Amino acid sequence: MKLLTSVLMAGALFSGSVSVLANTREAPVTTGWSWGVNVDKLSIDKDVAWYNWVDNKAWLIGLSAEHFNSANDFTYTIGVDFVSYDDDASFSQYTNHGYKSSDADGMLLYIEAGNKLRFGARGDSFVNVKVGANTMIGSERGIGNCSNCYSEDINIDGGLYGVVGVGHSFNSFDVSLNFKQYFSGDLDNSIGLKFATTF
């Protein structure tokens, strides 16, 4: 009788354990993409900026797409930044639409990878720690929408950099402040605001 009772009790415990394990679920892993816009103030190496007749400060306006994975907080980002130089050697030229003044601008293509580490009571705040690389294309001084106008290259190169930032999530909308420090190329650093949302 004791043996039968022991077997029944063991069976009940085993059954209960299986039931508890079956009802235990891990938090769902979410992956997806977010898109963002950013506005940054860029610092350029002073000697390189002087040689190219532009100020060593420039503005960036960017567009990006970021892939995220909540299982390990790993993200990677691809994007483009449009650079607007403060030109010290602008010129004017007669065109079919009258005299036009030149602009100095360029475009940075970049890729970044790293972690978005969440903290706070609900995980609404986060820290960005990433590394990245960018390359400058189409960097020149010229007159827009004019195929036969004079133009000249502005020889400023991108490079490798690190990113540290802090931000907050408002449901599916993120706001962050990010600092980039360059390790190579002709750029020194940048700081700016990024606004992103999931899609």
Contacts in CASP RR format, 6 or more apart in sequence:
PFRMAT RR
TARGET T0000
AUTHOR 0000-0000-0000
METHOD contacts of the structure
MODEL  1
MKLLTSVLMAGALFSGSVSVLANTREAPVTTGWSWGVNVDKLSIDKDVAW
YNWVDNKAWLIGLSAEHFNSANDFTYTIGVDFVSYDDDASFSQYTNHGYK
SSDADGMLLYIEAGNKLRFGARGDSFVNVKVGANTMIGSERGIGNCSNCY
SEDINIDGGLYGVVGVGHSFNSFDVSLNFKQYFSGDLDNSIGLKFATTF
29 69 0 8 1.000
29 70 0 8 1.000
29 71 0 8 1.000
30 68 0 8 1.000
30 69 0 8 1.000
30 70 0 8 1.000
31 67 0 8 1.000
31 68 0 8 1.000
31 69 0 8 1.000
31 70 0 8 1.000
31 71 0 8 1.000
32 67 0 8 1.000
32 68 0 8 1.000
32 69 0 8 1.000
32 198 0 8 1.000
33 65 0 8 1.000
33 66 0 8 1.000
33 67 0 8 1.000
33 68 0 8 1.000
33 198 0 8 1.000
33 199 0 8 1.000
34 65 0 8 1.000
34 66 0 8 1.000
34 68 0 8 1.000
34 174 0 8 1.000
34 196 0 8 1.000
34 197 0 8 1.000
34 198 0 8 1.000
34 199 0 8 1.000
35 63 0 8 1.000
35 64 0 8 1.000
35 65 0 8 1.000
35 66 0 8 1.000
35 196 0 8 1.000
35 197 0 8 1.000
35 199 0 8 1.000
36 63 0 8 1.000
36 64 0 8 1.000
36 65 0 8 1.000
36 66 0 8 1.000
36 194 0 8 1.000
36 195 0 8 1.000
36 196 0 8 1.000
36 197 0 8 1.000
37 61 0 8 1.000
37 62 0 8 1.000
37 63 0 8 1.000
37 64 0 8 1.000
37 194 0 8 1.000
37 195 0 8 1.000
37 196 0 8 1.000
38 60 0 8 1.000
38 61 0 8 1.000
38 62 0 8 1.000
38 64 0 8 1.000
38 81 0 8 1.000
38 178 0 8 1.000
38 192 0 8 1.000
38 193 0 8 1.000
38 194 0 8 1.000
38 195 0 8 1.000
39 59 0 8 1.000
39 60 0 8 1.000
39 61 0 8 1.000
39 62 0 8 1.000
39 192 0 8 1.000
39 193 0 8 1.000
40 59 0 8 1.000
40 60 0 8 1.000
40 62 0 8 1.000
40 81 0 8 1.000
40 178 0 8 1.000
40 180 0 8 1.000
40 190 0 8 1.000
40 191 0 8 1.000
40 192 0 8 1.000
40 193 0 8 1.000
41 57 0 8 1.000
41 58 0 8 1.000
41 59 0 8 1.000
41 60 0 8 1.000
41 190 0 8 1.000
41 191 0 8 1.000
41 192 0 8 1.000
42 57 0 8 1.000
42 58 0 8 1.000
42 59 0 8 1.000
42 60 0 8 1.000
42 83 0 8 1.000
42 187 0 8 1.000
42 189 0 8 1.000
42 190 0 8 1.000
43 56 0 8 1.000
43 57 0 8 1.000
43 187 0 8 1.000
43 188 0 8 1.000
43 189 0 8 1.000
43 190 0 8 1.000
44 54 0 8 1.000
44 56 0 8 1.000
44 57 0 8 1.000
44 58 0 8 1.000
44 156 0 8 1.000
44 186 0 8 1.000
44 187 0 8 1.000
44 188 0 8 1.000
45 56 0 8 1.000
45 185 0 8 1.000
45 186 0 8 1.000
45 187 0 8 1.000
45 188 0 8 1.000
46 56 0 8 1.000
48 155 0 8 1.000
48 156 0 8 1.000
48 186 0 8 1.000
49 55 0 8 1.000
49 56 0 8 1.000
49 156 0 8 1.000
50 56 0 8 1.000
51 155 0 8 1.000
52 154 0 8 1.000
52 155 0 8 1.000
52 156 0 8 1.000
53 87 0 8 1.000
53 88 0 8 1.000
53 89 0 8 1.000
53 141 0 8 1.000
54 85 0 8 1.000
54 86 0 8 1.000
54 87 0 8 1.000
54 88 0 8 1.000
54 89 0 8 1.000
54 104 0 8 1.000
54 154 0 8 1.000
54 156 0 8 1.000
55 85 0 8 1.000
55 86 0 8 1.000
55 87 0 8 1.000
55 88 0 8 1.000
57 86 0 8 1.000
58 83 0 8 1.000
58 84 0 8 1.000
58 85 0 8 1.000
58 86 0 8 1.000
59 83 0 8 1.000
59 84 0 8 1.000
60 81 0 8 1.000
60 82 0 8 1.000
60 83 0 8 1.000
60 84 0 8 1.000
60 108 0 8 1.000
60 190 0 8 1.000
61 81 0 8 1.000
61 82 0 8 1.000
61 84 0 8 1.000
62 79 0 8 1.000
62 80 0 8 1.000
62 81 0 8 1.000
62 82 0 8 1.000
63 79 0 8 1.000
63 80 0 8 1.000
64 77 0 8 1.000
64 78 0 8 1.000
64 79 0 8 1.000
64 80 0 8 1.000
64 194 0 8 1.000
64 196 0 8 1.000
65 77 0 8 1.000
65 78 0 8 1.000
65 79 0 8 1.000
66 75 0 8 1.000
66 76 0 8 1.000
66 77 0 8 1.000
66 196 0 8 1.000
67 75 0 8 1.000
67 76 0 8 1.000
67 77 0 8 1.000
68 74 0 8 1.000
68 75 0 8 1.000
68 116 0 8 1.000
69 75 0 8 1.000
72 115 0 8 1.000
73 115 0 8 1.000
73 116 0 8 1.000
73 117 0 8 1.000
73 118 0 8 1.000
74 113 0 8 1.000
74 114 0 8 1.000
74 115 0 8 1.000
75 113 0 8 1.000
75 114 0 8 1.000
75 115 0 8 1.000
75 116 0 8 1.000
75 130 0 8 1.000
76 111 0 8 1.000
76 112 0 8 1.000
76 113 0 8 1.000
76 114 0 8 1.000
77 110 0 8 1.000
77 111 0 8 1.000
77 112 0 8 1.000
77 113 0 8 1.000
77 130 0 8 1.000
78 110 0 8 1.000
78 111 0 8 1.000
79 109 0 8 1.000
79 110 0 8 1.000
79 111 0 8 1.000
80 107 0 8 1.000
80 108 0 8 1.000
80 109 0 8 1.000
80 110 0 8 1.000
81 107 0 8 1.000
81 108 0 8 1.000
81 110 0 8 1.000
81 134 0 8 1.000
82 105 0 8 1.000
82 106 0 8 1.000
82 107 0 8 1.000
83 105 0 8 1.000
83 106 0 8 1.000
83 107 0 8 1.000
83 108 0 8 1.000
83 136 0 8 1.000
83 139 0 8 1.000
84 103 0 8 1.000
84 104 0 8 1.000
84 105 0 8 1.000
85 104 0 8 1.000
85 105 0 8 1.000
85 106 0 8 1.000
85 154 0 8 1.000
86 104 0 8 1.000
87 102 0 8 1.000
87 103 0 8 1.000
87 104 0 8 1.000
87 141 0 8 1.000
89 141 0 8 1.000
90 101 0 8 1.000
90 102 0 8 1.000
90 103 0 8 1.000
90 104 0 8 1.000
90 141 0 8 1.000
91 101 0 8 1.000
91 102 0 8 1.000
91 141 0 8 1.000
91 142 0 8 1.000
91 150 0 8 1.000
92 99 0 8 1.000
92 100 0 8 1.000
92 101 0 8 1.000
92 102 0 8 1.000
93 99 0 8 1.000
93 100 0 8 1.000
93 102 0 8 1.000
93 143 0 8 1.000
93 146 0 8 1.000
93 149 0 8 1.000
93 150 0 8 1.000
95 143 0 8 1.000
95 146 0 8 1.000
95 149 0 8 1.000
100 143 0 8 1.000
100 144 0 8 1.000
100 146 0 8 1.000
100 149 0 8 1.000
101 143 0 8 1.000
102 141 0 8 1.000
102 142 0 8 1.000
102 143 0 8 1.000
102 151 0 8 1.000
103 141 0 8 1.000
103 142 0 8 1.000
103 143 0 8 1.000
103 144 0 8 1.000
104 140 0 8 1.000
104 141 0 8 1.000
104 142 0 8 1.000
104 154 0 8 1.000
105 139 0 8 1.000
105 140 0 8 1.000
106 136 0 8 1.000
106 137 0 8 1.000
106 138 0 8 1.000
106 139 0 8 1.000
106 140 0 8 1.000
106 154 0 8 1.000
107 136 0 8 1.000
107 137 0 8 1.000
107 138 0 8 1.000
107 139 0 8 1.000
108 134 0 8 1.000
108 135 0 8 1.000
108 136 0 8 1.000
108 137 0 8 1.000
108 158 0 8 1.000
109 134 0 8 1.000
109 135 0 8 1.000
109 137 0 8 1.000
110 132 0 8 1.000
110 133 0 8 1.000
110 134 0 8 1.000
110 135 0 8 1.000
111 132 0 8 1.000
111 133 0 8 1.000
111 134 0 8 1.000
112 130 0 8 1.000
112 131 0 8 1.000
112 132 0 8 1.000
112 163 0 8 1.000
113 130 0 8 1.000
113 131 0 8 1.000
113 132 0 8 1.000
114 128 0 8 1.000
114 129 0 8 1.000
114 130 0 8 1.000
114 131 0 8 1.000
115 128 0 8 1.000
115 129 0 8 1.000
115 130 0 8 1.000
116 126 0 8 1.000
116 127 0 8 1.000
116 128 0 8 1.000
117 126 0 8 1.000
117 127 0 8 1.000
117 128 0 8 1.000
117 129 0 8 1.000
118 124 0 8 1.000
118 125 0 8 1.000
118 126 0 8 1.000
119 125 0 8 1.000
119 126 0 8 1.000
119 127 0 8 1.000
123 169 0 8 1.000
124 168 0 8 1.000
124 169 0 8 1.000
124 170 0 8 1.000
125 166 0 8 1.000
125 167 0 8 1.000
125 168 0 8 1.000
125 169 0 8 1.000
126 166 0 8 1.000
126 167 0 8 1.000
126 168 0 8 1.000
126 169 0 8 1.000
126 174 0 8 1.000
126 176 0 8 1.000
127 164 0 8 1.000
127 165 0 8 1.000
127 166 0 8 1.000
127 167 0 8 1.000
128 163 0 8 1.000
128 164 0 8 1.000
128 165 0 8 1.000
128 166 0 8 1.000
128 167 0 8 1.000
128 176 0 8 1.000
128 178 0 8 1.000
129 163 0 8 1.000
129 164 0 8 1.000
129 165 0 8 1.000
130 162 0 8 1.000
130 163 0 8 1.000
131 160 0 8 1.000
131 161 0 8 1.000
131 162 0 8 1.000
131 163 0 8 1.000
132 160 0 8 1.000
132 161 0 8 1.000
132 162 0 8 1.000
132 163 0 8 1.000
133 159 0 8 1.000
133 160 0 8 1.000
133 161 0 8 1.000
134 158 0 8 1.000
134 159 0 8 1.000
134 161 0 8 1.000
135 157 0 8 1.000
135 158 0 8 1.000
135 159 0 8 1.000
136 156 0 8 1.000
136 157 0 8 1.000
136 158 0 8 1.000
139 153 0 8 1.000
139 154 0 8 1.000
139 155 0 8 1.000
139 156 0 8 1.000
140 151 0 8 1.000
140 152 0 8 1.000
140 153 0 8 1.000
140 154 0 8 1.000
141 151 0 8 1.000
141 152 0 8 1.000
141 153 0 8 1.000
141 154 0 8 1.000
142 149 0 8 1.000
142 150 0 8 1.000
142 151 0 8 1.000
142 152 0 8 1.000
143 149 0 8 1.000
143 150 0 8 1.000
143 151 0 8 1.000
156 186 0 8 1.000
156 187 0 8 1.000
157 185 0 8 1.000
157 186 0 8 1.000
157 187 0 8 1.000
158 182 0 8 1.000
158 184 0 8 1.000
158 185 0 8 1.000
158 186 0 8 1.000
158 187 0 8 1.000
159 182 0 8 1.000
159 183 0 8 1.000
159 184 0 8 1.000
159 185 0 8 1.000
159 187 0 8 1.000
160 182 0 8 1.000
160 183 0 8 1.000
160 184 0 8 1.000
160 185 0 8 1.000
161 180 0 8 1.000
161 181 0 8 1.000
161 182 0 8 1.000
161 183 0 8 1.000
161 187 0 8 1.000
162 180 0 8 1.000
162 181 0 8 1.000
162 182 0 8 1.000
162 183 0 8 1.000
163 178 0 8 1.000
163 179 0 8 1.000
163 180 0 8 1.000
164 178 0 8 1.000
164 179 0 8 1.000
164 181 0 8 1.000
165 176 0 8 1.000
165 177 0 8 1.000
165 178 0 8 1.000
165 179 0 8 1.000
166 176 0 8 1.000
166 177 0 8 1.000
167 174 0 8 1.000
167 175 0 8 1.000
167 176 0 8 1.000
167 177 0 8 1.000
168 174 0 8 1.000
168 175 0 8 1.000
168 176 0 8 1.000
172 197 0 8 1.000
172 198 0 8 1.000
173 195 0 8 1.000
173 196 0 8 1.000
173 197 0 8 1.000
174 194 0 8 1.000
174 195 0 8 1.000
174 196 0 8 1.000
174 197 0 8 1.000
175 193 0 8 1.000
175 194 0 8 1.000
175 195 0 8 1.000
176 193 0 8 1.000
176 194 0 8 1.000
176 196 0 8 1.000
177 191 0 8 1.000
177 192 0 8 1.000
177 193 0 8 1.000
177 194 0 8 1.000
178 191 0 8 1.000
178 192 0 8 1.000
178 193 0 8 1.000
178 194 0 8 1.000
179 189 0 8 1.000
179 190 0 8 1.000
179 191 0 8 1.000
179 192 0 8 1.000
180 189 0 8 1.000
180 190 0 8 1.000
180 191 0 8 1.000
181 189 0 8 1.000
182 188 0 8 1.000
182 189 0 8 1.000
END
